[in-house]
Amino acid sequence: MAREFDFYVVPTPIGNISDITLRAIDILKNVDIIACEDTRTTQKLLNHYEIKTKCVSYHKYNERERVKFFLDELKSGKKIALVSDAGTPMICDPGGVIVKELLDNGFSVTSLPGACAVTTFVSQIPRNSEEFTFVGFIPRTEAQIEDIAKKYAKQNCIFYDSPERIIKTLEIIKKTRGNIKIALGRELSKLFEEINLDYIDNVIAHYSEGIKGEIVCMLYADENSNNSDLEFKIRDLKKKGFKDKEISVILSTLFDLNKNEIYKKALEL
């Protein structure tokens, strides 16, 4: 017999409505309240599985004001489940505020295994290492995207993005790190699911007429990270107005590198 908890974090399908566990359905049927991002979205899932449990909205705009309500309900002996519109709550979705408050107040919390875009994506693309960094939704500004592309050049880096922004994001990454290899997934678990493993130029060309669906993308780690570090430094100095010869002197002095090799690399960039 499974242990009972006060609060359940329950994953829901990311596309295919069949991707939900029997335990998740049972929990959603038997708790007293389901906290959800959008009651209309969750209601479609509940109707499909004939779940009659009451829904209460809980999203990033009302997280803090809902905390007291949920605490009062739990103190009265009720059980609550948290779901997001799709996937696992607290993975780029609300939940962190309420879970912290519950734990601080002595309530028991558990999470069910289930659908998540990151694991669904990463489990079907080849990688030369188990290590990867997940940064959530990639920031909007060019400077922030450049910072992430540089910071994680030595490791596989996974992020979410919207179809409206992904091409611009890839163009910024290419400008920062060159025509690197990436993996791009869209419409995961749906009828038109697509995984594209290729270099940035080819991926951009493939979607030249537009792209639809939620996006998850992985930047492969650079094969020669030492060269990448040097290129980043050269590009940064070029942006600041330094000439190639000046750059070769600065970097060779600061990092004990070969001045001629730096100069040659600067000419190429």
N, C-alpha and C positions, 0 to 999 in steps of 0.2 A: 504494500500500500504506500502511495507517494506521500511525502510530507506536505503538510499544508503551510502556506505562507500568507502574509498579509497583502503583499503587493507582487504582481507578476509582470515582467517585461516580456511581451509576446510579439515575435516577428510575424509579419503578414506577407503575402505574396508580392514580389516585385513586378509581376506582369501576368504570369500564368496563375489563374485563380486556384488551380489544383495544388500549388506549391505551399501547402500548409499542413502542419502535423496533426495527427489525431489528438495529441495532448493539448495543442493550442486550441483546437475547437472545443474540447472538453472544458478547458479553463475559461474560455470566453462565454460558454454557456452557464457556468456555475458561479462566476464572481457576481458581485452585486452591481458593480459599475465598471464600464469601460471608458478609460480616458483616451481620447483620440484627437489627432490634429484637425481633421475635418469630418464632422459627423456625417455629412452626405457621402463622402468617399467610403468611410468605414461601414456605413449602413448597407451599401451594395454588397460588401463581403458578408456581413451578418445575414442579410436576406438570403443569399445563396446557400448558406449553411443552416438556415432556419434558427438563428440565434436571436433571442428576444431581449437580451440584456440591455439595460439603460446605458446610453452613451452621454458623456459629458465632454465638451470641447476642452482641449488642453494643447496649446501651441505656444510658439516662442513669444507671442505678444501678451499672453495672459498667464505665463508660467508662475510667476510669483504670487499673483492674486489668488490662484487656484490652490496653492499649497495649504492654506488654512482649511479650506473646504475639505480637501482629501484627508488631512490629519483628523479633522472632526469625524469624518465618516469612518475612518479606521478605528478611532477610539470607541466608536459605538459598536464595533464588532464586525463591520462590513469588510468584504474583500474587494480589491481593485486590480484591474488589469490595464496596462498601458500599451497602446499600439500606435504606430505611425501610419501615414497613408500607404506606405509600401516599405518593406524591408524591416530591419531591426532598429527599434528605438534607440536613441542616444548615439547612433552612428550617423552623424550629420543630421540628426533629428532631435526634437526636444526630449527632455527626460532627466537631464543632469541635476536640475534644481530640485525637483521633487524627490528623487532618489536620495540625494544628500540629506534633505530634511527628514526623510523617513528613517534613515540609518541613525541620524543624530538623535532621533526621538525613540529609538529602540524598537522600531518595527522591522519585521523580517521581509527581505526582498530577494527574489530569484529571477533569473532570466532563462527563457526557453531557447533551445537551439532552433535555427530556422533560416529563412531566406535573408540574404544580404548581398548587395550588388558587388561589393569588393571580393568576397570569397567566391561568388559565382564566376566572376571574371577571371580572377587570378588562378583558379583551378583548371582553366582550359587554355592557358597560354604558356608556351615554353619559357623557362627561365634557367639561367646557369647558376642560380643561387636561391635558397629559400628566403633570403632576406629581402625585404622591401619596406619602403616608407609610404604610409598613407597620409596625405595632407588634407583630406576632405575636399570641399569645393575650393578650387583654385581661386585666388584673389582676382579682382577685376583690373587693377591698374598694371600698366606695362612694367613699371619698376618692381612691383611685388612679384609678378610672374618671372621676371628676370632673376630676382633673388632666389626664388624656389628652384629654378632651373640650374643655377650655379651651385646652390647649397647641397643639392642631392645628386650632383653629377657622378659621384662615385658609387651610387646605389640605385636600384630600381625604384622609381617613384610613381605612385598611383594617385590619381586625383579624379574628382567629379567635375563636370562642366556642362553647360547648357548647349543645345544645338545652335543657338543664335551666336554664341561666343567662341565655340571650339576652334574654328578656322583661324580667327584672329589670335587666339591663344597659341596655336601651333606655329603661326608665323613669327610670333615674338620669341618662342622657344628656339626656332630655327636660327633666328638672328643672334641669339645668345650662345647656343651650343652647336650650331651647324645642322647639317642634314642627318640627324641621328635616327636610329631605329626606334620605333614606338609600336605599341599595341593599342588599338582603339576598339572599344565595344559599344554597341548601341542596341536598344530594344531587347535587353537580355531576358531570356525565357519566353519571349513573345514570338508571334508568327514570323516576323521579319528580323529576327535576331541576326546580327552580323558582327564578326570579329575580323579586324583588319590588322595584319602584322606586316609592316613595311616601313620604309623611310619616310620622313615627314613630307618631302616633296610629292611622293607618290600618293600619300594619304590625302593631302590637300587637293591634288588633281582628281582623285577618285570621287571626291565630294564637291566638285566644282559647280554642280548644279543644285547644291543644297544638301542638307543632312537633317534627318528627323530622329526623334527619340532621345531619351536620357543617355548621357555620355559618361563612360568611365574609360580612363586612358592611363597607360603606363609608359613612362620614359625609361628606356633601357639604360642601365649604367654605362658610362663611357668605357670603352675597352682599354684606353690608355688615359687614365685619370691624371697622370702627371702632365701630359700635353694639354689636357683640358684646363687644368689650373693655370698653366702658363698663358693659354689663350685668353682666359678670363682677365688675367692681370693686364695683358697687352691691350685688350679691348677697353678696359676701364681707363687706362692711361690715354688711349687715343681719344676717348670721349672728353677727357679733360684738356685736350689740345696739344699733348706732347707729340713730337715727331718721332719717327721710327728709330733714329740714332739715339735720341734722348732716352727713349724707352729701353733700348738695349743696355745703355749705361746704367740706368736706374735699377733695372731688375737684376742685372749681373752683379751689381754692387750689393744690393740688399739680400739676394738669395744665393750668392756664390754660384751663378750659372754661367754658361759659355755665352759671351757677348755676341759673337758672330751668329750662333744658332738663334738667339733671341731676335737679332736684327732680321735674319732670314724669315723667321716666323712672322714678324711684324709686317714685312713686305707682302706676305701672302694674305694677310687678313684685311 
